[in-house]
Amino acid sequence: MTKRRIDPAEGMAALRAWRDCEERGADAGRTVVVTAVRFTLEEIGALHPGRSVEVRVPPAGAVQILPGATHRRGTPPAVVETDARTWLSLASGLLTWEEAVSSSRVAASGQRTDLAPYLPLV
C-alpha cells in the first residue's frame, strides 16, 4: 500500500481549490497544484495497489499501481505520464481518459496503461 504523506483533508481541500481556480480560469498556485497532484497519486495508489504500472506527473510525483509483474529498477514496462493539469482533470472527472489520450495529453506505453476504469478518483 502507498504510504500517505498528504493528509486526506488537506489533499481534498487542495483539489477543490484547484478545481475552483480551473473553473474560473485562475492560477491555483504551485503549492495547491503540487499538493493536489501528490494527494491524487497517493489516492490511486491506495485504491489500486501494485507495482506493474508507473504513473508519472513530473515534477510533482509518481506512483506505482496495479497488481502484476513487479518493477524494481530502471524504466518500468508500463508507464503513464502527463502534466499536472491533465492529471488533475482526469482525477476529478473534468476530462475523460479517452479525451486525454486522443488529444495526446497523456503518454502511455506498455501493457495495462489504460487507466479509464480507475478514473476519475473523486
N, C-alpha and C positions, 0 to 999 in steps of 0.2 A: 504494500500500500504506500502511496505517496505521502511523505511527511509534510504536514501542514506548517507553513510559515506565516501565511496571511490569515489573520482572524476572519472567520466567515462573515461576521457582521461588517467588518471593515472592508472586506472584499466586495460584498454586495453593495455597500454604500458607494464604493469607487465605481462599480459597474453601472449603478443608477446615475451617478454624476456624469460618467462618460456618455451614457445614452441620452441624458437630458441635453448635454452640450451638443451631441451629434444631431439631435432633432432641431436645435436652434441654429446650427451651423457655427457654433462657437468652439474655441480650442479648450479642451479639458485640462491641459497641462500635463507635463511629463509624469509627475508623481501619481496622479489619478490614473493615467493610462497604464503605467507600469504595474501599479497595484492591481488594477482590474485584470490585466493580462496574466499576471502571476497567479492571482486567485482562480481564474477560469482554467488555467493549465493544471493547477492543483486539483480543481474540481473534476476535470475529465480524468485525471489520473486516479482519483479516489473512486469514481464511478465505474471506470473501466481499467482496472489494474492489469499490469503485464509489462513486458519488455520487448514486444515484437515490432512496434511502430513508434517512431520518434516524431513528436510534433514540436516544431521549432517556430518561435516567434521572436526573431532577433531584434534588438539586443536584450529584450526583456526576459526571455527564458525558454526552456524546453522541458518536455516530459516524455517519458516512455509509457506507452499504454498497450492494452490488449494482450491477452494470453497468446502463447505460441512460442516460436523459436526465440530464445533469449539472446539479446545483443549485449556484448560486453565491451568491445574495443573497436576503434576505427569507425568507418561510416556504416550506419545501420542498413540492413537490407531493405527497409521500408521507411521512407521519410516524407513528412508533410511539412512544408514551410510556407509561411505567409507573413505579412506585415501586421502590426498591432491593430490597425483599424479594421482590416478584413477579419482577423481572428475574433475581435470583439463583436463585430457584426454577425459573424457565424454563431458565436456562443450565445448571443442574446436574441437571435431569431430575426434580425433585420435583413439578413442575407442568407440565401439557401446555399448548400454545398454545390449544387448544380450550377447556380449563377456564378459562384466564385470560380469554379473550375473552368466554365465556358468563357469567362472573361479574363482568364489567365491571372487571376489574383491569388491563386494557390498553385504551388508546385508540389506535385505528389508523384513519387516514384516508388516502385516496388509493389509487392502484394499487400492486400488488405489496407490500402491507403484511402479507400472511400469512407469518409467519416460521416456521410449523410445519416446513417442510422443512429449516430451518437450526438448529433447537433440538432437543434440548439440545446444548450445546457440549462438555461433558465428561461 
